[in-house]
Amino acid sequence: QVQFVESGGGLVQPGGSLRLSCSFSGVSLWFRLNTVGWYRQAPGKERDLVAQILPDTTSYADSVKGRFTISRDNAKNTVYLQMNSLKVEDTAVYYCNFVPVIASWGQGTQVTVSS
């Protein structure tokens, strides 16, 4: 079964940091060769792609550029999202999946930025 499991969310004050993790269960070669992304969905809004990592390059949505860093550990089938200088508008449920989406969505991890 192809599945992503996200973790690391929580409540943080504006300006704070969090590190999210996403573990993939499936064929390791598939994980290593494909683009993986972090998506987020705020209440009442669509799910958007905020960061993606190809085997050797990264790209970010303008809203998080310079604040978020995506990385991957292929040996662990894991993708990370380091989030710094968090803003209230970063509050959302964060998910990971391939880009484009070809696996089932996991439960996600809630990130709440509030004072």
Secondary structure, DSSP 8 states (H G I E B T S, - for coil): --EEEEE--EEE-TT--EEEEEEEES-HHHHHHS-EEEEEE-TTS-EEEEEEE-SS-EEE-TTTTTTEEEEEEGGGTEEEEEE-S--GGG-EEEEEEESS--S-----EEEEE--
